């Protein structure tokens, strides 16, 4: 790795939101405009993706898509009590799975 210090340079900075502050790093491209005198820095536009976005929501299940594009089924929180009707809940989950599969595939 080579190091050098440029003294008395002109630097034009173009950023997406705010100018850099002390200790902050920006990802972008530094271009030499004139040999050793003028430089331009342009920050790259970063696309922020939501990790594992939810693509289908039901009363009993949610379906999300992982980073590889696969669909994942998640059971929503379910409280196990004496009053819980297991047969009714399983019927609802089965119905929602069939609906999600029909809509997403």
N, C-alpha and C positions, 0 to 999 in steps of 0.2 A: 504494500500500500504506500502510495506517495503522498506527501504532505507539502503544502505550500501556503503562504500567506500573501494575499493581494492587498496592497495598501492603497487607500484613496480610490475606491471603485464606486461606480454608479450601479445601484441595484434597483431594478423595478420589480415589484412584487404584486402578483395577482392571486388572490385567494378566493375561496368559495364563500366564506362567511366573515371571519374576523382576521385582523392582522396577527401575526405570531407574537406571543408574549415570551418573557424570559423563561427558558426551560422547555418551551413547547416545541414539538416537532411537527412538520408538515410533510406530506408525501407529494412529490411533484417532480418537475423537470427544471433544471438549471441550464440556461443557454448562455454561451459567451457571444455577445453581440459585436463587441470590438475587442481586439486582442489585449487581454489583461486590464481593460478599463471599464467596459460596460457589460453588465450581466442582467439577465431577466430570469425570474423564477415564477413558474405557473403551477399552482396547486392542482392536482388531479381531482376530478369530481368522483367522489366515492359513492357508490350505490349501496345504501344501507338496506340489507334484506332482513326481513323478520325471520328469525330462526324457527324452524318447524311450524309454519303457519297453519292455523286451523282452517280446514276447507269445508267442514260440515259439522253442524251442531245439532244435537238432539236433546231430549229430556234425560236420557239414560247414558248416552255415549257421545263422544266427540271423535272426529277423524281429523288427523293432521298429516302433513306431507313432510317427510324428512329431507335431508340435504341431497339424497340420492334420487328423490322423486317418488319414493315408495309411500303408500298410504298406510298409516298406523291408526289403530282403533284404541281409544282410551275409555275406560269405564269411569263415568262420573262418580263423585263421592256418594256413597250409599251407606246409610246408618243401619246397622244390624240391631233390630229391636224385636220385641215379642209381636208387635203389630205388623211386621213386615210380611207381606204376602209374596213368598218366593215364586210361586207359579205365575202370578201377575207380572212381577218384575222380569222374569225370564221371557215371558211373552212380549213385553214391551221392548226388551233388548233385541230379541229376534226380529221383531217388526222394524226397529230402527236400523239394524244391520242390513236387512234386505233393502230398505229404502235407500240407505247411503250407498250400497253397492250398485243399485239401479241408477242412481243419479250421478255417481262419480266414475263408473266404469263404462 
